[in-house]
Amino acid sequence: MPLATPYYLVDEQALDRNLARIDRLRALSGAKCVMALKAFATWATFPQIAPHMDGSTSSSLNEVKLGREKFPGETHAYSVAWSDGEIDDAIAHADKIIFNSISQLDRFGSKASHIPVGLRVNPGVSHSHFDLADPARPFSRLGESDIGKVEAVMDRISGFMIHCNCENDSFASFAALLDTFESKLGHLFERIDWISFGGGIHFTGENYALEALAQRLKAFAAKYDLQVYLEPGDAVVTQTTTLELSVLDIVENGKAIAIVDSAVEAHMLDLLVYRETASVAPNAGQHRYVIAGKSCLAGDVFGEFDFPEKLEIGSRVTLLNAGGYTMVKKNWFNGVAMPAIAIRRKNGTIELVKEFDYADYVASLS
Ligand SMILES: *Cc1c(COP(=O)(O)O)cnc(C)c1O
């Protein structure tokens, strides 16, 4: 029997395609890749992903613990700010800790003297097209931007983290950023053992200049005699996952509107946040519909697409690229039924790995 919609469907074969590219980059460059759990934390897939990566990285204590428990390899602990109540637990579960500010390093660094300690540095440049996600925006709190102050704490840290890319699919643009880092911080790179260039480099994309990236990272590591890390999140799962939906109703108001068993805000929140539309394939044909969600929000619209056949009540709709920043952000807005999670195994069978029901909704509040 086919699974009941709605559900997210992770495709193992598609994941393998991305993982092969990650392996290739690691082999050619010597860089280590740790998975950013912030983008994708569907741990049923970790047994497939982890052998092709060097560990995981985090943006909170919960992610540190999940990485330690479910993702073999190194566990990097990073948070914009650790609380007094979290710091001991974070250090206990981490192989490496990265502080976001010198004041956090001052407060907590001595507790972590038995593991490598790093500092996030903000060189004031970025590749990000959206103010909300731009670490170099004015008055940014993401990393230490006063190079003089960084210089004064070099004896207490062994590495840097510099994260300033977001969906950057251009090697030339990354290379230009690296040039800027080198001109601003090169004299400090000589004094550290490792550096992480964060996430947001879309090197698993079809047309990415992966060999050029590998060469540049390898040369960088040799020049400063350090270990380079990358922290891919979305790049690991890009184009691997769909959101499988059914049409519940079709209404007309100037356009044909197909209402599906999902809601943008609850199940693909970033479409609203970044004002994007979902995608379908092939998005061609004679029949055009607005695909809209079932929440009370007037703008609960996934997009307007062309279909080869007329949609009817019960027709299936598949939204593409629903892996990164979807499942980690899903919520119970409107009490809309939460999509299950399924995996399409390499032999083609579809396995349900998680279902949510009324009890989960109740348990999410009190
Ligand atoms: C968000 C983030 C990542 C992952 O970014 P992607 O765009 O998903 O690759 C990695 N490192 C840090 C510090 C981040 O904030």
The ligand as an ORCA input file, in Angstrom:
! r2SCAN-3c Opt
* xyz 0 1
  C      24.442     27.543      8.895
  C      25.842     27.193      9.153
  C      26.454     26.124      8.477
  C      25.760     25.329      7.394
  O      25.422     26.152      6.328
  P      24.841     25.559      4.960
  O      24.468     26.762      4.182
  O      23.648     24.719      5.307
  O      25.917     24.758      4.333
  C      27.763     25.816      8.808
  N      28.431     26.513      9.755
  C      27.864     27.542     10.437
  C      28.653     28.269     11.462
  C      26.565     27.914     10.161
  O      26.008     28.950     10.811
*
